[in-house]
Amino acid sequence: MPPFYKERMLQMSDKRITGDGVVIIQAQQYRAVEQHRLDDLQRLPALIRSAVTTEKARRPTQPTRGSKQRRLEGKTRRGVIKAGRGRVDY
């Protein structure tokens, strides 16, 4: 296994990888030992692929001008409603 893959797998917070770098894949789906081994060998490449893939960096979005304007208009409307709840002097 290339050293890059090994480093990425050790950095993963996966309970199947020990601190020493030993990968433990446990199979209990079948009754036969041979079927367990085949299942393990099929799941190991998937684990390696998940360690190597990088997630796309999230860019925070900005609210649009229209949404800002609608929010401020709503706040103004609520303020007018609340201001009208006061006592009425004759």
PDB file of N, CA, C and O in Angstrom, chain B, residues numbered from 101:
ATOM      1  N   MET B 101       0.841  -1.172   0.000  1.00  0.00           N
ATOM      2  CA  MET B 101       0.000   0.000   0.000  1.00  0.00           C
ATOM      3  C   MET B 101       0.896   1.248   0.000  1.00  0.00           C
ATOM      4  O   MET B 101       1.864   1.303   0.758  1.00  0.00           O
ATOM      5  N   PRO B 102       0.593   2.239  -0.827  1.00  0.00           N
ATOM      6  CA  PRO B 102       1.407   3.461  -0.855  1.00  0.00           C
ATOM      7  C   PRO B 102       1.363   4.187   0.495  1.00  0.00           C
ATOM      8  O   PRO B 102       0.369   4.099   1.215  1.00  0.00           O
ATOM      9  N   PRO B 103       2.431   4.896   0.832  1.00  0.00           N
ATOM     10  CA  PRO B 103       2.478   5.582   2.135  1.00  0.00           C
ATOM     11  C   PRO B 103       1.380   6.631   2.306  1.00  0.00           C
ATOM     12  O   PRO B 103       0.918   6.862   3.423  1.00  0.00           O
ATOM     13  N   PHE B 104       0.957   7.270   1.211  1.00  0.00           N
ATOM     14  CA  PHE B 104      -0.115   8.261   1.296  1.00  0.00           C
ATOM     15  C   PHE B 104      -1.398   7.615   1.797  1.00  0.00           C
ATOM     16  O   PHE B 104      -2.079   8.164   2.663  1.00  0.00           O
ATOM     17  N   TYR B 105      -1.729   6.446   1.251  1.00  0.00           N
ATOM     18  CA  TYR B 105      -2.936   5.725   1.672  1.00  0.00           C
ATOM     19  C   TYR B 105      -2.835   5.362   3.143  1.00  0.00           C
ATOM     20  O   TYR B 105      -3.800   5.497   3.896  1.00  0.00           O
ATOM     21  N   LYS B 106      -1.658   4.899   3.542  1.00  0.00           N
ATOM     22  CA  LYS B 106      -1.455   4.468   4.918  1.00  0.00           C
ATOM     23  C   LYS B 106      -1.651   5.638   5.888  1.00  0.00           C
ATOM     24  O   LYS B 106      -2.296   5.490   6.926  1.00  0.00           O
ATOM     25  N   GLU B 107      -1.091   6.799   5.540  1.00  0.00           N
ATOM     26  CA  GLU B 107      -1.233   7.980   6.392  1.00  0.00           C
ATOM     27  C   GLU B 107      -2.688   8.401   6.509  1.00  0.00           C
ATOM     28  O   GLU B 107      -3.164   8.721   7.599  1.00  0.00           O
ATOM     29  N   ARG B 108      -3.389   8.401   5.387  1.00  0.00           N
ATOM     30  CA  ARG B 108      -4.796   8.815   5.404  1.00  0.00           C
ATOM     31  C   ARG B 108      -5.637   7.854   6.235  1.00  0.00           C
ATOM     32  O   ARG B 108      -6.539   8.285   6.952  1.00  0.00           O
ATOM     33  N   MET B 109      -5.352   6.570   6.146  1.00  0.00           N
ATOM     34  CA  MET B 109      -6.125   5.596   6.919  1.00  0.00           C
ATOM     35  C   MET B 109      -5.852   5.748   8.413  1.00  0.00           C
ATOM     36  O   MET B 109      -6.761   5.586   9.227  1.00  0.00           O
ATOM     37  N   LEU B 110      -4.608   6.059   8.779  1.00  0.00           N
ATOM     38  CA  LEU B 110      -4.303   6.249  10.191  1.00  0.00           C
ATOM     39  C   LEU B 110      -4.954   7.525  10.732  1.00  0.00           C
ATOM     40  O   LEU B 110      -5.269   7.598  11.920  1.00  0.00           O
ATOM     41  N   GLN B 111      -5.155   8.524   9.880  1.00  0.00           N
ATOM     42  CA  GLN B 111      -5.788   9.765  10.307  1.00  0.00           C
ATOM     43  C   GLN B 111      -7.301   9.625  10.454  1.00  0.00           C
ATOM     44  O   GLN B 111      -7.942  10.439  11.119  1.00  0.00           O
ATOM     45  N   MET B 112      -7.869   8.595   9.835  1.00  0.00           N
ATOM     46  CA  MET B 112      -9.309   8.385   9.928  1.00  0.00           C
ATOM     47  C   MET B 112      -9.695   8.069  11.370  1.00  0.00           C
ATOM     48  O   MET B 112      -8.953   7.403  12.092  1.00  0.00           O
ATOM     49  N   SER B 113     -10.849   8.551  11.771  1.00  0.00           N
ATOM     50  CA  SER B 113     -11.353   8.206  13.101  1.00  0.00           C
ATOM     51  C   SER B 113     -12.319   7.035  12.949  1.00  0.00           C
ATOM     52  O   SER B 113     -13.516   7.159  13.208  1.00  0.00           O
ATOM     53  N   ASP B 114     -11.786   5.919  12.532  1.00  0.00           N
ATOM     54  CA  ASP B 114     -12.573   4.723  12.287  1.00  0.00           C
ATOM     55  C   ASP B 114     -12.200   3.683  13.323  1.00  0.00           C
ATOM     56  O   ASP B 114     -11.019   3.453  13.579  1.00  0.00           O
ATOM     57  N   LYS B 115     -13.195   3.055  13.916  1.00  0.00           N
ATOM     58  CA  LYS B 115     -12.918   2.085  14.969  1.00  0.00           C
ATOM     59  C   LYS B 115     -12.299   0.794  14.430  1.00  0.00           C
ATOM     60  O   LYS B 115     -11.811  -0.024  15.210  1.00  0.00           O
ATOM     61  N   ARG B 116     -12.312   0.602  13.116  1.00  0.00           N
ATOM     62  CA  ARG B 116     -11.731  -0.612  12.530  1.00  0.00           C
ATOM     63  C   ARG B 116     -10.225  -0.514  12.351  1.00  0.00           C
ATOM     64  O   ARG B 116      -9.580  -1.505  12.009  1.00  0.00           O
ATOM     65  N   ILE B 117      -9.646   0.679  12.581  1.00  0.00           N
ATOM     66  CA  ILE B 117      -8.207   0.866  12.417  1.00  0.00           C
ATOM     67  C   ILE B 117      -7.607   1.153  13.791  1.00  0.00           C
ATOM     68  O   ILE B 117      -7.998   2.112  14.457  1.00  0.00           O
ATOM     69  N   THR B 118      -6.661   0.324  14.211  1.00  0.00           N
ATOM     70  CA  THR B 118      -6.050   0.509  15.518  1.00  0.00           C
ATOM     71  C   THR B 118      -4.971   1.585  15.441  1.00  0.00           C
ATOM     72  O   THR B 118      -4.611   2.042  14.356  1.00  0.00           O
ATOM     73  N   GLY B 119      -4.465   1.979  16.596  1.00  0.00           N
ATOM     74  CA  GLY B 119      -3.414   2.987  16.641  1.00  0.00           C
ATOM     75  C   GLY B 119      -2.119   2.499  16.029  1.00  0.00           C
ATOM     76  O   GLY B 119      -1.300   3.304  15.583  1.00  0.00           O
ATOM     77  N   ASP B 120      -1.922   1.185  16.002  1.00  0.00           N
ATOM     78  CA  ASP B 120      -0.719   0.602  15.402  1.00  0.00           C
ATOM     79  C   ASP B 120      -0.819   0.498  13.890  1.00  0.00           C
ATOM     80  O   ASP B 120       0.158   0.147  13.228  1.00  0.00           O
ATOM     81  N   GLY B 121      -1.991   0.798  13.334  1.00  0.00           N
ATOM     82  CA  GLY B 121      -2.165   0.735  11.890  1.00  0.00           C
ATOM     83  C   GLY B 121      -2.708  -0.599  11.407  1.00  0.00           C
ATOM     84  O   GLY B 121      -2.643  -0.896  10.214  1.00  0.00           O
ATOM     85  N   VAL B 122      -3.240  -1.403  12.310  1.00  0.00           N
ATOM     86  CA  VAL B 122      -3.805  -2.706  11.940  1.00  0.00           C
ATOM     87  C   VAL B 122      -5.279  -2.507  11.607  1.00  0.00           C
ATOM     88  O   VAL B 122      -6.029  -1.916  12.384  1.00  0.00           O
ATOM     89  N   VAL B 123      -5.683  -3.008  10.440  1.00  0.00           N
ATOM     90  CA  VAL B 123      -7.075  -2.904  10.007  1.00  0.00           C
ATOM     91  C   VAL B 123      -7.792  -4.178  10.426  1.00  0.00           C
ATOM     92  O   VAL B 123      -7.375  -5.281  10.074  1.00  0.00           O
ATOM     93  N   ILE B 124      -8.868  -4.017  11.176  1.00  0.00           N
ATOM     94  CA  ILE B 124      -9.643  -5.163  11.656  1.00  0.00           C
ATOM     95  C   ILE B 124     -11.016  -5.100  11.006  1.00  0.00           C
ATOM     96  O   ILE B 124     -11.799  -4.187  11.266  1.00  0.00           O
ATOM     97  N   ILE B 125     -11.295  -6.083  10.157  1.00  0.00           N
ATOM     98  CA  ILE B 125     -12.598  -6.175   9.512  1.00  0.00           C
ATOM     99  C   ILE B 125     -13.238  -7.460  10.002  1.00  0.00           C
ATOM    100  O   ILE B 125     -12.710  -8.552   9.794  1.00  0.00           O
ATOM    101  N   GLN B 126     -14.373  -7.319  10.651  1.00  0.00           N
ATOM    102  CA  GLN B 126     -15.046  -8.465  11.238  1.00  0.00           C
ATOM    103  C   GLN B 126     -16.310  -8.745  10.440  1.00  0.00           C
ATOM    104  O   GLN B 126     -17.112  -7.843  10.198  1.00  0.00           O
ATOM    105  N   ALA B 127     -16.484  -9.988  10.035  1.00  0.00           N
ATOM    106  CA  ALA B 127     -17.655 -10.372   9.256  1.00  0.00           C
ATOM    107  C   ALA B 127     -18.443 -11.425  10.015  1.00  0.00           C
ATOM    108  O   ALA B 127     -17.875 -12.403  10.502  1.00  0.00           O
ATOM    109  N   GLN B 128     -19.745 -11.229  10.114  1.00  0.00           N
ATOM    110  CA  GLN B 128     -20.613 -12.189  10.799  1.00  0.00           C
ATOM    111  C   GLN B 128     -21.891 -12.423  10.008  1.00  0.00           C
ATOM    112  O   GLN B 128     -22.906 -12.852  10.556  1.00  0.00           O
ATOM    113  N   GLN B 129     -21.826 -12.139   8.728  1.00  0.00           N
ATOM    114  CA  GLN B 129     -23.042 -12.219   7.914  1.00  0.00           C
ATOM    115  C   GLN B 129     -23.351 -13.658   7.488  1.00  0.00           C
ATOM    116  O   GLN B 129     -24.518 -14.036   7.378  1.00  0.00           O
ATOM    117  N   TYR B 130     -22.321 -14.449   7.251  1.00  0.00           N
ATOM    118  CA  TYR B 130     -22.515 -15.800   6.731  1.00  0.00           C
ATOM    119  C   TYR B 130     -22.194 -16.842   7.797  1.00  0.00           C
ATOM    120  O   TYR B 130     -21.716 -16.518   8.884  1.00  0.00           O
ATOM    121  N   ARG B 131     -22.467 -18.100   7.461  1.00  0.00           N
ATOM    122  CA  ARG B 131     -22.178 -19.179   8.405  1.00  0.00           C
ATOM    123  C   ARG B 131     -20.807 -19.806   8.157  1.00  0.00           C
ATOM    124  O   ARG B 131     -20.215 -20.383   9.070  1.00  0.00           O
ATOM    125  N   ALA B 132     -20.301 -19.697   6.932  1.00  0.00           N
ATOM    126  CA  ALA B 132     -19.034 -20.338   6.584  1.00  0.00           C
ATOM    127  C   ALA B 132     -17.881 -19.351   6.692  1.00  0.00           C
ATOM    128  O   ALA B 132     -18.030 -18.170   6.381  1.00  0.00           O
ATOM    129  N   VAL B 133     -16.725 -19.848   7.139  1.00  0.00           N
ATOM    130  CA  VAL B 133     -15.539 -19.018   7.308  1.00  0.00           C
ATOM    131  C   VAL B 133     -15.062 -18.490   5.959  1.00  0.00           C
ATOM    132  O   VAL B 133     -14.652 -17.334   5.857  1.00  0.00           O
ATOM    133  N   GLU B 134     -15.111 -19.328   4.925  1.00  0.00           N
ATOM    134  CA  GLU B 134     -14.657 -18.906   3.596  1.00  0.00           C
ATOM    135  C   GLU B 134     -15.499 -17.742   3.066  1.00  0.00           C
ATOM    136  O   GLU B 134     -14.972 -16.820   2.443  1.00  0.00           O
ATOM    137  N   GLN B 135     -16.782 -17.789   3.313  1.00  0.00           N
ATOM    138  CA  GLN B 135     -17.633 -16.690   2.871  1.00  0.00           C
ATOM    139  C   GLN B 135     -17.297 -15.408   3.630  1.00  0.00           C
ATOM    140  O   GLN B 135     -17.345 -14.317   3.062  1.00  0.00           O
ATOM    141  N   HIS B 136     -16.957 -15.540   4.914  1.00  0.00           N
ATOM    142  CA  HIS B 136     -16.533 -14.378   5.690  1.00  0.00           C
ATOM    143  C   HIS B 136     -15.268 -13.769   5.088  1.00  0.00           C
ATOM    144  O   HIS B 136     -15.166 -12.548   4.965  1.00  0.00           O
ATOM    145  N   ARG B 137     -14.320 -14.598   4.720  1.00  0.00           N
ATOM    146  CA  ARG B 137     -13.063 -14.106   4.151  1.00  0.00           C
ATOM    147  C   ARG B 137     -13.306 -13.380   2.835  1.00  0.00           C
ATOM    148  O   ARG B 137     -12.736 -12.317   2.591  1.00  0.00           O
ATOM    149  N   LEU B 138     -14.152 -13.958   1.989  1.00  0.00           N
ATOM    150  CA  LEU B 138     -14.466 -13.300   0.715  1.00  0.00           C
ATOM    151  C   LEU B 138     -15.159 -11.956   0.951  1.00  0.00           C
ATOM    152  O   LEU B 138     -14.881 -10.973   0.264  1.00  0.00           O
ATOM    153  N   ASP B 139     -16.054 -11.930   1.920  1.00  0.00           N
ATOM    154  CA  ASP B 139     -16.747 -10.692   2.254  1.00  0.00           C
ATOM    155  C   ASP B 139     -15.764  -9.645   2.765  1.00  0.00           C
ATOM    156  O   ASP B 139     -15.866  -8.471   2.406  1.00  0.00           O
ATOM    157  N   ASP B 140     -14.814 -10.059   3.600  1.00  0.00           N
ATOM    158  CA  ASP B 140     -13.795  -9.148   4.119  1.00  0.00           C
ATOM    159  C   ASP B 140     -12.944  -8.579   2.993  1.00  0.00           C
ATOM    160  O   ASP B 140     -12.655  -7.383   2.969  1.00  0.00           O
ATOM    161  N   LEU B 141     -12.543  -9.437   2.063  1.00  0.00           N
ATOM    162  CA  LEU B 141     -11.701  -8.991   0.952  1.00  0.00           C
ATOM    163  C   LEU B 141     -12.444  -8.031   0.028  1.00  0.00           C
ATOM    164  O   LEU B 141     -11.819  -7.207  -0.640  1.00  0.00           O
ATOM    165  N   GLN B 142     -13.755  -8.129  -0.014  1.00  0.00           N
ATOM    166  CA  GLN B 142     -14.526  -7.196  -0.827  1.00  0.00           C
ATOM    167  C   GLN B 142     -14.727  -5.868  -0.115  1.00  0.00           C
ATOM    168  O   GLN B 142     -14.840  -4.828  -0.764  1.00  0.00           O
ATOM    169  N   ARG B 143     -14.774  -5.891   1.228  1.00  0.00           N
ATOM    170  CA  ARG B 143     -14.996  -4.656   1.983  1.00  0.00           C
ATOM    171  C   ARG B 143     -13.716  -3.852   2.203  1.00  0.00           C
ATOM    172  O   ARG B 143     -13.786  -2.645   2.435  1.00  0.00           O
ATOM    173  N   LEU B 144     -12.563  -4.488   2.136  1.00  0.00           N
ATOM    174  CA  LEU B 144     -11.300  -3.788   2.359  1.00  0.00           C
ATOM    175  C   LEU B 144     -11.038  -2.700   1.314  1.00  0.00           C
ATOM    176  O   LEU B 144     -10.669  -1.592   1.702  1.00  0.00           O
ATOM    177  N   PRO B 145     -11.209  -2.954   0.003  1.00  0.00           N
ATOM    178  CA  PRO B 145     -11.001  -1.864  -0.969  1.00  0.00           C
ATOM    179  C   PRO B 145     -11.966  -0.691  -0.763  1.00  0.00           C
ATOM    180  O   PRO B 145     -11.606   0.460  -1.012  1.00  0.00           O
ATOM    181  N   ALA B 146     -13.171  -0.979  -0.316  1.00  0.00           N
ATOM    182  CA  ALA B 146     -14.127   0.101  -0.054  1.00  0.00           C
ATOM    183  C   ALA B 146     -13.641   0.973   1.102  1.00  0.00           C
ATOM    184  O   ALA B 146     -13.804   2.193   1.074  1.00  0.00           O
ATOM    185  N   LEU B 147     -13.047   0.350   2.112  1.00  0.00           N
ATOM    186  CA  LEU B 147     -12.501   1.102   3.243  1.00  0.00           C
ATOM    187  C   LEU B 147     -11.333   1.968   2.794  1.00  0.00           C
ATOM    188  O   LEU B 147     -11.210   3.119   3.214  1.00  0.00           O
ATOM    189  N   ILE B 148     -10.479   1.418   1.944  1.00  0.00           N
ATOM    190  CA  ILE B 148      -9.326   2.179   1.444  1.00  0.00           C
ATOM    191  C   ILE B 148      -9.795   3.347   0.580  1.00  0.00           C
ATOM    192  O   ILE B 148      -9.253   4.448   0.683  1.00  0.00           O
ATOM    193  N   ARG B 149     -10.800   3.117  -0.275  1.00  0.00           N
ATOM    194  CA  ARG B 149     -11.335   4.189  -1.116  1.00  0.00           C
ATOM    195  C   ARG B 149     -11.943   5.305  -0.268  1.00  0.00           C
ATOM    196  O   ARG B 149     -11.796   6.483  -0.592  1.00  0.00           O
ATOM    197  N   SER B 150     -12.616   4.939   0.804  1.00  0.00           N
ATOM    198  CA  SER B 150     -13.222   5.970   1.652  1.00  0.00           C
ATOM    199  C   SER B 150     -12.158   6.791   2.365  1.00  0.00           C
ATOM    200  O   SER B 150     -12.388   7.958   2.681  1.00  0.00           O
ATOM    201  N   ALA B 151     -10.994   6.195   2.624  1.00  0.00           N
ATOM    202  CA  ALA B 151      -9.915   6.931   3.285  1.00  0.00           C
ATOM    203  C   ALA B 151      -9.250   7.905   2.324  1.00  0.00           C
ATOM    204  O   ALA B 151      -8.769   8.958   2.745  1.00  0.00           O
ATOM    205  N   VAL B 152      -9.216   7.573   1.055  1.00  0.00           N
ATOM    206  CA  VAL B 152      -8.479   8.372   0.076  1.00  0.00           C
ATOM    207  C   VAL B 152      -9.316   9.521  -0.474  1.00  0.00           C
ATOM    208  O   VAL B 152      -8.767  10.565  -0.824  1.00  0.00           O
ATOM    209  N   THR B 153     -10.628   9.350  -0.557  1.00  0.00           N
ATOM    210  CA  THR B 153     -11.459  10.408  -1.133  1.00  0.00           C
ATOM    211  C   THR B 153     -11.451  11.632  -0.231  1.00  0.00           C
ATOM    212  O   THR B 153     -11.524  11.518   0.992  1.00  0.00           O
ATOM    213  N   THR B 154     -11.364  12.791  -0.845  1.00  0.00           N
ATOM    214  CA  THR B 154     -11.379  14.046  -0.100  1.00  0.00           C
ATOM    215  C   THR B 154     -12.715  14.737  -0.335  1.00  0.00           C
ATOM    216  O   THR B 154     -13.238  14.750  -1.449  1.00  0.00           O
ATOM    217  N   GLU B 155     -13.251  15.302   0.721  1.00  0.00           N
ATOM    218  CA  GLU B 155     -14.516  15.999   0.600  1.00  0.00           C
ATOM    219  C   GLU B 155     -14.285  17.400   0.043  1.00  0.00           C
ATOM    220  O   GLU B 155     -13.260  18.031   0.302  1.00  0.00           O
ATOM    221  N   LYS B 156     -15.252  17.862  -0.721  1.00  0.00           N
ATOM    222  CA  LYS B 156     -15.157  19.185  -1.300  1.00  0.00           C
ATOM    223  C   LYS B 156     -15.280  20.219  -0.191  1.00  0.00           C
ATOM    224  O   LYS B 156     -16.131  20.092   0.689  1.00  0.00           O
ATOM    225  N   ALA B 157     -14.440  21.235  -0.231  1.00  0.00           N
ATOM    226  CA  ALA B 157     -14.456  22.266   0.802  1.00  0.00           C
ATOM    227  C   ALA B 157     -15.753  23.055   0.722  1.00  0.00           C
ATOM    228  O   ALA B 157     -16.192  23.435  -0.364  1.00  0.00           O
ATOM    229  N   ARG B 158     -16.356  23.298   1.861  1.00  0.00           N
ATOM    230  CA  ARG B 158     -17.613  24.023   1.904  1.00  0.00           C
ATOM    231  C   ARG B 158     -17.339  25.518   1.931  1.00  0.00           C
ATOM    232  O   ARG B 158     -16.567  26.013   2.751  1.00  0.00           O
ATOM    233  N   ARG B 159     -17.990  26.223   1.015  1.00  0.00           N
ATOM    234  CA  ARG B 159     -17.879  27.684   0.988  1.00  0.00           C
ATOM    235  C   ARG B 159     -19.129  28.265   1.624  1.00  0.00           C
ATOM    236  O   ARG B 159     -20.236  27.942   1.194  1.00  0.00           O
ATOM    237  N   PRO B 160     -18.987  29.112   2.632  1.00  0.00           N
ATOM    238  CA  PRO B 160     -20.187  29.700   3.239  1.00  0.00           C
ATOM    239  C   PRO B 160     -20.879  30.642   2.250  1.00  0.00           C
ATOM    240  O   PRO B 160     -20.227  31.391   1.523  1.00  0.00           O
ATOM    241  N   THR B 161     -22.198  30.586   2.242  1.00  0.00           N
ATOM    242  CA  THR B 161     -22.962  31.404   1.305  1.00  0.00           C
ATOM    243  C   THR B 161     -23.358  32.727   1.961  1.00  0.00           C
ATOM    244  O   THR B 161     -23.460  32.825   3.184  1.00  0.00           O
ATOM    245  N   GLN B 162     -23.575  33.727   1.134  1.00  0.00           N
ATOM    246  CA  GLN B 162     -24.003  35.046   1.603  1.00  0.00           C
ATOM    247  C   GLN B 162     -25.494  35.205   1.302  1.00  0.00           C
ATOM    248  O   GLN B 162     -25.963  34.733   0.266  1.00  0.00           O
ATOM    249  N   PRO B 163     -26.246  35.861   2.190  1.00  0.00           N
ATOM    250  CA  PRO B 163     -27.654  36.112   1.867  1.00  0.00           C
ATOM    251  C   PRO B 163     -27.763  37.127   0.723  1.00  0.00           C
ATOM    252  O   PRO B 163     -26.951  38.045   0.612  1.00  0.00           O
ATOM    253  N   THR B 164     -28.763  36.947  -0.105  1.00  0.00           N
ATOM    254  CA  THR B 164     -28.944  37.851  -1.245  1.00  0.00           C
ATOM    255  C   THR B 164     -29.475  39.205  -0.764  1.00  0.00           C
ATOM    256  O   THR B 164     -29.954  39.330   0.363  1.00  0.00           O
ATOM    257  N   ARG B 165     -29.385  40.204  -1.627  1.00  0.00           N
ATOM    258  CA  ARG B 165     -29.861  41.552  -1.276  1.00  0.00           C
ATOM    259  C   ARG B 165     -31.366  41.520  -1.038  1.00  0.00           C
ATOM    260  O   ARG B 165     -31.868  42.173  -0.123  1.00  0.00           O
ATOM    261  N   GLY B 166     -32.087  40.756  -1.867  1.00  0.00           N
ATOM    262  CA  GLY B 166     -33.542  40.661  -1.711  1.00  0.00           C
ATOM    263  C   GLY B 166     -33.939  40.035  -0.388  1.00  0.00           C
ATOM    264  O   GLY B 166     -34.886  40.484   0.258  1.00  0.00           O
ATOM    265  N   SER B 167     -33.216  38.993   0.021  1.00  0.00           N
ATOM    266  CA  SER B 167     -33.567  38.347   1.289  1.00  0.00           C
ATOM    267  C   SER B 167     -33.273  39.267   2.468  1.00  0.00           C
ATOM    268  O   SER B 167     -34.017  39.269   3.448  1.00  0.00           O
ATOM    269  N   LYS B 168     -32.200  40.046   2.386  1.00  0.00           N
ATOM    270  CA  LYS B 168     -31.912  41.018   3.447  1.00  0.00           C
ATOM    271  C   LYS B 168     -33.025  42.068   3.530  1.00  0.00           C
ATOM    272  O   LYS B 168     -33.483  42.431   4.614  1.00  0.00           O
ATOM    273  N   GLN B 169     -33.439  42.539   2.365  1.00  0.00           N
ATOM    274  CA  GLN B 169     -34.476  43.574   2.310  1.00  0.00           C
ATOM    275  C   GLN B 169     -35.800  43.042   2.868  1.00  0.00           C
ATOM    276  O   GLN B 169     -36.475  43.732   3.632  1.00  0.00           O
ATOM    277  N   ARG B 170     -36.172  41.812   2.483  1.00  0.00           N
ATOM    278  CA  ARG B 170     -37.414  41.217   2.985  1.00  0.00           C
ATOM    279  C   ARG B 170     -37.364  41.037   4.496  1.00  0.00           C
ATOM    280  O   ARG B 170     -38.365  41.249   5.181  1.00  0.00           O
ATOM    281  N   ARG B 171     -36.223  40.654   5.012  1.00  0.00           N
ATOM    282  CA  ARG B 171     -36.081  40.466   6.458  1.00  0.00           C
ATOM    283  C   ARG B 171     -36.266  41.789   7.190  1.00  0.00           C
ATOM    284  O   ARG B 171     -36.967  41.849   8.200  1.00  0.00           O
ATOM    285  N   LEU B 172     -35.637  42.857   6.681  1.00  0.00           N
ATOM    286  CA  LEU B 172     -35.753  44.160   7.333  1.00  0.00           C
ATOM    287  C   LEU B 172     -37.173  44.715   7.246  1.00  0.00           C
ATOM    288  O   LEU B 172     -37.654  45.342   8.190  1.00  0.00           O
ATOM    289  N   GLU B 173     -37.852  44.484   6.108  1.00  0.00           N
ATOM    290  CA  GLU B 173     -39.241  44.940   5.974  1.00  0.00           C
ATOM    291  C   GLU B 173     -40.145  44.212   6.958  1.00  0.00           C
ATOM    292  O   GLU B 173     -41.040  44.817   7.549  1.00  0.00           O
ATOM    293  N   GLY B 174     -39.915  42.930   7.134  1.00  0.00           N
ATOM    294  CA  GLY B 174     -40.699  42.154   8.094  1.00  0.00           C
ATOM    295  C   GLY B 174     -40.478  42.647   9.518  1.00  0.00           C
ATOM    296  O   GLY B 174     -41.420  42.716  10.308  1.00  0.00           O
ATOM    297  N   LYS B 175     -39.244  42.988   9.843  1.00  0.00           N
ATOM    298  CA  LYS B 175     -38.943  43.502  11.177  1.00  0.00           C
ATOM    299  C   LYS B 175     -39.624  44.857  11.397  1.00  0.00           C
ATOM    300  O   LYS B 175     -40.132  45.134  12.484  1.00  0.00           O
ATOM    301  N   THR B 176     -39.630  45.695  10.362  1.00  0.00           N
ATOM    302  CA  THR B 176     -40.288  47.002  10.469  1.00  0.00           C
ATOM    303  C   THR B 176     -41.789  46.815  10.690  1.00  0.00           C
ATOM    304  O   THR B 176     -42.384  47.487  11.533  1.00  0.00           O
ATOM    305  N   ARG B 177     -42.396  45.903   9.934  1.00  0.00           N
ATOM    306  CA  ARG B 177     -43.832  45.635  10.073  1.00  0.00           C
ATOM    307  C   ARG B 177     -44.161  45.166  11.490  1.00  0.00           C
ATOM    308  O   ARG B 177     -45.139  45.622  12.083  1.00  0.00           O
ATOM    309  N   ARG B 178     -43.360  44.270  12.023  1.00  0.00           N
ATOM    310  CA  ARG B 178     -43.601  43.770  13.384  1.00  0.00           C
ATOM    311  C   ARG B 178     -43.438  44.900  14.402  1.00  0.00           C
ATOM    312  O   ARG B 178     -44.181  44.975  15.380  1.00  0.00           O
ATOM    313  N   GLY B 179     -42.470  45.771  14.166  1.00  0.00           N
ATOM    314  CA  GLY B 179     -42.271  46.906  15.073  1.00  0.00           C
ATOM    315  C   GLY B 179     -43.469  47.835  15.084  1.00  0.00           C
ATOM    316  O   GLY B 179     -43.861  48.331  16.141  1.00  0.00           O
ATOM    317  N   VAL B 180     -44.060  48.078  13.909  1.00  0.00           N
ATOM    318  CA  VAL B 180     -45.236  48.939  13.818  1.00  0.00           C
ATOM    319  C   VAL B 180     -46.411  48.299  14.554  1.00  0.00           C
ATOM    320  O   VAL B 180     -47.148  48.979  15.267  1.00  0.00           O
ATOM    321  N   ILE B 181     -46.580  47.000  14.379  1.00  0.00           N
ATOM    322  CA  ILE B 181     -47.668  46.286  15.063  1.00  0.00           C
ATOM    323  C   ILE B 181     -47.488  46.384  16.571  1.00  0.00           C
ATOM    324  O   ILE B 181     -48.453  46.654  17.287  1.00  0.00           O
ATOM    325  N   LYS B 182     -46.294  46.175  17.060  1.00  0.00           N
ATOM    326  CA  LYS B 182     -46.035  46.216  18.499  1.00  0.00           C
ATOM    327  C   LYS B 182     -46.162  47.629  19.049  1.00  0.00           C
ATOM    328  O   LYS B 182     -46.605  47.821  20.182  1.00  0.00           O
ATOM    329  N   ALA B 183     -45.772  48.627  18.245  1.00  0.00           N
ATOM    330  CA  ALA B 183     -45.891  50.009  18.694  1.00  0.00           C
ATOM    331  C   ALA B 183     -47.358  50.404  18.828  1.00  0.00           C
ATOM    332  O   ALA B 183     -47.686  51.259  19.651  1.00  0.00           O
ATOM    333  N   GLY B 184     -48.246  49.805  18.042  1.00  0.00           N
ATOM    334  CA  GLY B 184     -49.671  50.100  18.103  1.00  0.00           C
ATOM    335  C   GLY B 184     -50.371  49.448  19.280  1.00  0.00           C
ATOM    336  O   GLY B 184     -51.569  49.669  19.460  1.00  0.00           O
ATOM    337  N   ARG B 185     -49.699  48.671  20.071  1.00  0.00           N
ATOM    338  CA  ARG B 185     -50.328  47.977  21.193  1.00  0.00           C
ATOM    339  C   ARG B 185     -50.340  48.808  22.473  1.00  0.00           C
ATOM    340  O   ARG B 185     -50.883  48.373  23.489  1.00  0.00           O
ATOM    341  N   GLY B 186     -49.761  49.968  22.433  1.00  0.00           N
ATOM    342  CA  GLY B 186     -49.677  50.782  23.643  1.00  0.00           C
ATOM    343  C   GLY B 186     -51.035  51.336  24.070  1.00  0.00           C
ATOM    344  O   GLY B 186     -52.043  51.119  23.398  1.00  0.00           O
ATOM    345  N   ARG B 187     -51.049  52.058  25.203  1.00  0.00           N
ATOM    346  CA  ARG B 187     -52.292  52.660  25.699  1.00  0.00           C
ATOM    347  C   ARG B 187     -52.720  53.810  24.776  1.00  0.00           C
ATOM    348  O   ARG B 187     -51.892  54.487  24.166  1.00  0.00           O
ATOM    349  N   VAL B 188     -53.986  53.996  24.702  1.00  0.00           N
ATOM    350  CA  VAL B 188     -54.529  55.076  23.895  1.00  0.00           C
ATOM    351  C   VAL B 188     -54.965  56.184  24.850  1.00  0.00           C
ATOM    352  O   VAL B 188     -55.781  55.948  25.741  1.00  0.00           O
ATOM    353  N   ASP B 189     -54.422  57.404  24.669  1.00  0.00           N
ATOM    354  CA  ASP B 189     -54.805  58.535  25.493  1.00  0.00           C
ATOM    355  C   ASP B 189     -55.809  59.381  24.734  1.00  0.00           C
ATOM    356  O   ASP B 189     -55.622  59.658  23.549  1.00  0.00           O
ATOM    357  N   TYR B 190     -56.912  59.806  25.432  1.00  0.00           N
ATOM    358  CA  TYR B 190     -57.947  60.611  24.792  1.00  0.00           C
ATOM    359  C   TYR B 190     -57.761  62.051  25.088  1.00  0.00           C
ATOM    360  O   TYR B 190     -58.545  62.881  24.628  1.00  0.00           O
TER     361      TYR B 190
END
